[in-house]
Amino acid sequence: MIKICYNFFKRIVFSSFLLYGYNILATPLNVIIPINIVTILTVSILGFPALLSLIFIHIIVF
């Protein structure tokens, strides 16, 4: 049980850094994804394809 919690916490931290790194790289393009609990959980549960889909949704909507 502790190992599952540790792995999920590790994924949350990695997804936070992934979103932060993406936002630093995407600042000149003005395609910034906000870092909040919904985006962090989405990227931590679904992985890198979720980040790509969030970028695609952001481009389509805005």
Residue, then its C-alpha position, 0 to 999 in steps of 0.5 A: m500500500i505504501k509503495i502504491c502511494y509512493n508511486f502516485f506521489k512520484r507521478i504527481v511531482f513529475s507531472s508538476f515539473l513537466l507542466y512547469g517545464y512546458n510552461i517555461l518553454a511555451t511562454p514565447l508562444n503564449v500557449i500556457i497551461p495553468i498549473n492546478i490540481v485538475t491539470i496535475l491529476t490529469v497528467s499524472i493519471l493519464g501521462f504524456p498524452a494528456l499533456l498533448s491533449l491539454i495543449f491541443i484543447h488550449i489551442i482549439v479553444f483559445 
